[in-house]
Amino acid sequence: MTRFGRVPRRPDHWSSPHERARLRAAERLGWPLDPAEAAWLDDHLAECPACASIAAAYEQDRLSLRALRNDNPQPPRDLWARTAAAIEAESVARGRTTSHPGAARRRRLPLGALSGIAVIVLVVGVSALSGGLIGITGPIEHGTLGGEDASGSADLSSGFAQSGPPPTPFAVDAGNVAYVRGGSQGSVYRSATIREVCPAGGGPECAPIEEPAPKKVAMMAAPRTIISSPSSGRAVAVGRGTAGGDQVVVVDLPADTATPSPTGTPTPGPSVGASAPATTGPTTPSEPPASADTNPPTPTPTSSARASAASSPSASAPISPSPTIAAGLAIASGMTVVGDSAAFSPDGDWFAFTARPVGGDRGPDVYVWRVGESSARPLTRGGASVFASWAGDRVVVSRPAAAVIDGQATATSVVLDPSTGSVTGEAGAVWRPVVDPARHRAVAWAGSIVADGDATGWIPSAGRLELRSWPTVDGEGPVADSQVVYDGDLADYDVRWDQTGEWFGLWVADEAGAQVGRLSLFHVDPATGTLSRPKDAPKGESAMAGFSIGEGRLAWATPPGKDGEGSRIQVVAWRAGSVGSVETVPGEDLVVVR
């Protein structure tokens, strides 16, 4: 459970029969179930060994707690002496004495009564912890985040239940959050409007996100990430292909975002030529410009035009009767997409990502696709370059410097023209700088990099994440205006700015390629450039890789919960200094469209 609380579940919302069974198994420990629900539960437990095992564990826990009633714990021998001394000190401090006739009687509590009180305190404490009555905060970030005090301590004041009336939801104008939900019905698309959120801690008024009617989509079986274009209803989905390796597919989003073309294939952008039709066989991406890198050319992956269709929906689900996303245009396949930095250019004309061969015989390179072309093409060669971000209409690329000692190297970043591959600027000795929309600042790794475990890529080694002015500059010491964003060990990170350039989200992971990490929200003062973390903003929240930020909100998919509960889409929104949250009901294979 996160520090943002948990919204109550509606009785008709179940992500799976296992979730329903495990909740009912817990509920029946305290009171009888409805006869129909009890009969359903017995039938399910008879057929599901996993749920039956959990139900048995619940019963064992109940018996263990009940056994505490017969166990009379012995209090410490000096318990009463210490308690009496504390009472005496408090009385003296308040100007009272203990000469009142009842005072002596109050001291003469029998030892058995004290033992009973100790048992009650123990049972109540265990019940509060197990039942979630005490709202412990989410996981604390490994390492130090910018915005903490000098001691590096985290604020835990909001992690405990508050007395008085529950928090009241407040209105926000956070736009839409789009996501794809998988499962036995196939993939469905939803785009929910975020109109109100609850303060940290939640409350009974904090209902789940009101989800609109789902729209069936047909794409790869389990997309890992979906990136929408800033200028059209187009999106790029990345996931496992049918022939091995990853597949990068261009699709049209459903009609509430943009009306798909009659054929379901991507519509060409206004600044480029007609879109190439989906091919029926492998094609070879265009050769990169000669200036993109100095290393000799190597074989490139092929692209395929076939995207696997999702399974048909359940007849009982209120889902659009036919897919609103037809099989899209596969611009690359037979490769491994590296990291989560893939992104459209601000004008939506280009898409860039990092990939390497499936076999691992060569490291990563940067690939670009222009709207209207039939396939992506490599922008760099040599197997040692990664896509960092877009700086306007230019691609920021990072790679190790020439000297590599004991597997470690100094990072360097350059700015390339996506059309020609020519270098148009230097970004300094930093790794993967993520530039804000106004190109005033960037978050970058300042330090060394090291070859990852497969020796096919590079990850941060010794250093820290910093907020710097853009473009960054080389120098012997730290940049004068740099501010620490994260100071600790990490193997991977993802930074995304909102459209104002005042807010950014930071996701960090302890292992390269990890799908679960820790997400935090930061604010940059537009006048002074000062970095801060607002009160109640997410800090080190468990999150799946790939998050969305914009329109005054941050959205991500939570990892699957305990006891078979599915993931949720968590949304944090802010307005006039107030930060609140809201979330969906659980689901399977949730992916935020970012």
N, C-alpha and C positions, 0 to 999 in steps of 0.2 A: 504494500500500500504506500502510495506516495504522500508527501506532505500536503498535497493539494486536496486530499480527501477522496472519498469514493462516493459516487452518486448512487442512490438506491436503485435496485434492479426492478424493472417492471415485471409483473408476474408472467407476461406472455413473451418475454424476451429470453431465449435460451440459445446460446451458441451451439450447444450439442446436448444430447440426452445424458451424457456423462456429467456435465455441469449440473443439470437438474437433479440427477440422482445423488450427487455428492452433497449438494446443498440440503436436499430433503433428509439425507441420512444424518446430517448434523442437526437439523431442526427437530427431528423426532427424539433426540436425546433430552430435550427440554419440555416438550408437550406433544400430545397425540396429533398425528397428521389427519387431514381429511381422509375418510375411508377410500375414496377413489384414488387419491394421491398415494396413500399407503399401499394399496394393491398394485399400483403401477410400479412403485419403488421395489416391492418384493419381486415382481416379475423381472425387472431390470437387473437386480442384484443376482438373481438366479442364472442369468445369461452372461453377465459381465464380471469375470474374475477380478479385474482391476478395481472396479468400483466396489465390489464385495470386500476386497482386501482393505480399502480405505474405510469403508463403513465399520469393519471389525476393529480397525485401529481407533476410530472415534469411540467405540464402545469401551475399548481397553483404557483409553484416556479417562473416560467418565468414571470407570470403576476405580482407577488409581486416585482420582481426586476425592471420590467418596470415601476411600480408605483412610484419608487424612483425618476423618472425624474420629476414628478410633485410635489415632496416634497422638498421645498427649505430649507434645514436645517439652523438654525441660528448659526453662529459661536460664540465662546466665546467673550465676550466684550473686553477682553485684548489680543485677538489673534494678532492683528496687532502690538500692543505695544511690545509684546514679540518677534515677528518676526523681527521688525525693530531693536530691541536691538541686536538680534543675528547677523543680517546683518552688523550692525555697528561694532560689536566686531570682526567679521571676516575681515572686511575691514581694521580696525586698525592693526590687527595681520599681515596682508599681506603688510602693509606699504602704503595702499591707503587711500584716504579721500573720503568723500561723497559730495565734492563740485562740482563735475561734473554736468553740467546743466541737464543732463538726470536723475540724481539721484533723484531729487525731484519728477520728473514725475513718476519714477518707484515706489516711495512710495505711490503715490496717486491712487492706485488701488481701484476701487469702491467695495463696500461691496458685491454687486451682483456678481461681478467676483470671489471674494473669495468664495462665497457660491457655485458657479458653480464648482470651482476647488475642493472644499470639496466633492461635489457629485461625481465628476469623480474619485477622490481617493477612495471613499467608494465603488463605483461600481466595479472599477478595482480590489480592494482588495478582495471583495467578489467573483468575477469571478476567480481570481487566486487561492483562497483557494478551491472553489468548483470544479474547473477544474484540480486541481493537478499541477498548475504551480509552486507552492512553495513546494518543496519536504520535508515535515516534516518527521522526523525520526520515526522509529518504536517504540513500547512501551518500556519504560525504566524499567529495572529490579526492582522488589520490593526487597529492601534490597541492600546490597553492594556486588559487585563482586570483586574478587581479581584482581589487576592490575589497579584499579582506583587511583587517587591521594589522598592525605591525607584528602581533604575535602569531598571526596565521590562523587564529581560532575562527570557527564558524558560528553564526548566530543560530542558536537552537531554541530561541524563545517562542517561536511559533509552532514548535513541535508538540506542545502539550495542550490538552483540551482546555478550552476557556469556559469560565462560568458565565451565566447570563444568557440572553436570547441568542439563537443561532445566527450566523452571518446571513445577510440579505443579498441576493443576487443584484448585480448592477449592470446597466446597459452598456454595450460597446458597439462600435461600428467596425467590425473586424473582417468584413467581406465573407467570402466562401472558402471552405476547406474541402478539397476534393480528395477522394481516396478510393481504392479498389479493394474489395473484400472477396477472398477466394472461398473454397470449400467444395462440398459435394455438388452444389448447384452450379458450379462454374464460377467464373469471375463476374462480379457486378460492380458497377460504378455508381458512386454517390457524390453529390456536391452539396454540402450543408452550409447554410448561412448562419454565422455566429453573431447573435444579437445580444446575448447576455452571458455573463460568467459569474461564478461565485468566488468570494474572497477565499484565501487559503484557509483550509480547515473544513470547507464544505458545510453541509447542513441539510435538513430534511427538504428544504425548498429547492435544493440543487438537483434538478432533474437531468437526465442524460440529454445529449444533443438530439434534437428532433431530426431524425434522418428522413430525407425525402424518399420517394419511391425509387428503388434501384433500377438501373438500366443495364441490361446484359451486355457484356463486352466479349469479344473474341480476340484473344491474343495468346501468347505463350502460356503454358500451363501454370507457371508460378513466376511472374515478373519480380525481379529483385528490386528494381527501382524504376520510376516513371517520372520523366522530366518534361514539363509542359513548355511550349514556346511562349515567349512574352508578347507576341504579335499576332497569334492566330490560334485556332483550335487544334493545332497539331501538337503531338507529343512523341517522345522517344522512350520506348520500353526496353530495358535490358534484363535478360534472364537466360536460363539454360535453354539451348537449342535442341532440336530433335536429333541432330547428327553429332552431338558432342561439342563441348565448348559452349561459349556464350553466343547469344544472338542479339544484335542491335536492330530494333524494328521501329520504323516510323508509322504512327497510327493517327487517326483522327479521333478527337474526343467526342463524347456524345453531344446531342443537339443543344443542351442547355448552355454549353460553352461555345460551340460553333457547329453549324449544320454540316454534316459530312457530305462529301460528294456522292452522287448516285452509285458509283462503283465501289465506294468505300476506300479507294486509294487516296493517299495524301494529295492535297491540292497545292499546286505550285505557288510560290510566293510571287508578289507583284514585281520584284526586281530581277527575277531570273526567268529563264526559258521554261518551256513546257516540261512537266514532270515526266521522267522516263517511266514506262509501264513496268510492272513487276515482271521480272524475267522468269523463265521456266527452268533455267539451269544455272550453274555457277558462272560467275563473272569475276574478272580480275580488276581490283581497284586501280585507278589511275596511278601512274608513277609519280612520286613526289618531285618537287622542284630540285634541281641539282644543288641549290644553295641551302636546302633545308638542313643538311648535315654533311660532314666530310667522309663518313664511313661508306664503304661500298654497299650497293644495294643488296638486299636479301629478299627471299620469297615473302610475299604478303598473303594474308588470309583472303579467302574468297567470300563473296556475298551470295546469299540465297534469297529468293523472293517468297518463300513459303513460311508462314507463321502458323504454329499449331493452333487449332480451334479449341475453345473451352467446351467443357461438357454441357449438356442441356440443363436448364434449370428445373427445379422441382415444380410439379404441377400446382402445388399449393402456395408457392411463393408469389407475391405480387410483383413480378419482374416483367419488364418489357418482353413481348413474345418473341422477338428476334434480335440478334446482336445489333447494337448500334455502332460497333467498331468491327469492320470487316478485316480479313487478313491484310496486314499492312505490307509496307515495303521494307524488306530486310536489307539494310545498308551495309551490314558486316556480320560475319559468322565464322565459326571455326577458330575462335580466339578466346582469350581470357581477358575480360575487362577488369582493369586494375583500379581499386579505390572508388570513391564516390564523388569525385570532383567534376564529372561530366556535366556540361552545361551548354545552353544556347547562348549565342551572342546577344547583347542587349537589344539589337534590332530584329532578332529572330531569323536572320538570314543564314547563320552558320551554327553548326553543332560540333563540339570538340570533346574528345574523351581519350583515355589512356588504355592501351591494350598490349598484350604480348601473346606469342604463340602458345597453343595449348600444351605442347610437349615440354615447354620450359627450357628449350635449347637457346633461347635468347631473351634478353630483358625487354622492358616496355618501351613503346614509342607513342607519340601523339598522333591521333587520327582526326581528320576534319571531314565534315559533310556539308555541302552547300545545298540549300533547298532547291529542288528541281533536278539534282543529279541522281543517278541511279545507285551509287554506292559511295561509301566513305573511302578516303585515300590517306596514306601515311604522310604526315607533315615532316616527321623527323626520321632518321635512320640511325642504326648503331645500337639499339637496345638499351639505352640508358637515359631516356628523356621521359618526363611525365608532364601532363597538362596541369597547370596550377589554377588559372582563372582567365577571364576575359578582362582586358583593360580597354574599354570602348570596343572598337572593331579589330583589336589586335589580340593575339594569343600569347599569354605568359607561360613560358616553358621553363622547367627546372631540370638540372642534370648535375652529376658530380663533376668537380673540377678534374683536370688532367691527372693530378697526383693522387694515387690511392695507396695508403700505407696500412697494412694489417687489416684490410677490409674496410677502413674508414676513409672518408674523403670530406673535403670542403664543398659545400653546395654553391652553385651559381645559377642565376636566373636571367633569362633574356626575353625580349619581346619580339614576336615574329608576325609577319604579314601572312594571313591564312591563305591568300591566293598564290603568292610567290614563294613563301617560306623564307624570305630574306629577313635578316635581323634588322629591326628598326629601333632598338633601344636596349640598354643594359639595366637590369633590375638589382644588381648587387649580389653579395655573397649571402643570399638567403635561400631557403627551401620552400617552394610552393606558396608564394605570396598570393593572398586572396584580396583583390582590389575592390574597394567600395564603388558604388555606381558613379559617384562624382569624381573618382580618381584622385582623391585627396589623401587617402590612407589605405593601408593594407595590413592584414594580419599574416605574419610569416614566421617560419621557424628560423631562429638565429642560433646556429651551432653546426656541429658536424652531423654527417649522415653515415649509415653503415649498410652494407649489403644484407638483405633479409635472409631468412633461413634457406630459401631455395636458390639464393645467389642469382635471382632473376630480376631484382628490383632493389630499391633503396628505401630506408626508413629512418626517421630521426634517431639520433644517438645522444650526444651530450649537448645540451643547450636549453632553450626555452622558447615558447611562443610569445611574440611581441607585437604590439600595435605600433606601426611606424608610419611616417609620412611617405607618400608615393610621388615619384619613384624613390625607392631606397637607394642608398649610396654605399660604396665600399669604404672601409675604414679600418684602422687597427683596433679601435674600441667600439663600444656600443654607440648607436646613433643617439644624438643628444636628446631628441624628443621621443625616444622609444619608451613604451610602458609595458610592463609584464602582464600578459594575459593568462598564461599558465606556466608554472615552474615545477616540473615534475617529470617522471618517466612516462613515456607514451610510445606506441608503435605506429599509430595512425591517428589522423584527425581530419575533421571536415568543418569548414567555416563557411557560413552563408550570411550575406547582408540583406536587410530589407531594402525597399526601393528608395527610402529616404537617406540611407547611408548613416543613420544614427543608431541603429540596432543591429546586432549580429548574434547568431547562435554558434556555439562551439561544441562539437561532439568529439570526444577522445576515446580511444580504445587501447587496451594493453597489449593486443596482439594484432599483427598485420592481417587484414582480411576478416577481422572479427565482425559479426553481425549485431552484437550487443555492446553498447558503450555507455558513456555518461554525457549528458547534455546540459549546457548552461547558457544563460542569456545575459548579454552585456549591452550597455548603453554608452554612446560616445557623445559628449556635449558638442553640438555643431559649432559653437563659438570658440571654445577653448581646446577642444580635442581631448578633454579629460575622460578617462575610462572609469566606469562605475557599474555596480550591480544594484539595481533597485530592490527595495525591501519586497520580500515574497517572490522575487523572480526565481525561476528554476536554477538550481545549482546541483550539478552532479546527479541529475535524475536519470534513472535507467531508461535507455531508449534504443530502439532498433536503428540500424544505420539508415541514413536518408531522412532528412526532416525538411519542413517547409517553413519559410518565414516571409512575412509581408502583411500589409493592411493592418498593422498594429496587433499582430498575433504570431505565435510560434506553435507549430503542430508537429506531432511525431507519433509513431506507433510504439506502444509499450511492449516489453517482452511478454510472452504468455505467462499468465498468473499461476498460482498454486492450484492443486486439486483439479487440474484439467481446464481451468478457466482460460479462455482465449485472450488474444491481445485486445487493446483498446486504442482508439485514436484520442490522444490527449491534446487539448488546445489550451494555451495560456494566452490571454489577451490583456492589454493595458490601456488605460485611459486616464489622463490627468493625474499621473502619479500612482494610480491604483492598479494592482495586478490581481487577476483572478483566473479561474480555470473552469473547464467543463470537459466532459469526455463522452464517448459513445458507449453503448453496451458491448460486451465481448464479441469477438468474431475470429475467424480463421484467416490466416495469410493476409493480414492487413498491410497495405502499402500506401503511403501518403503520396499524392501527386504533387511534386514540388516544381 
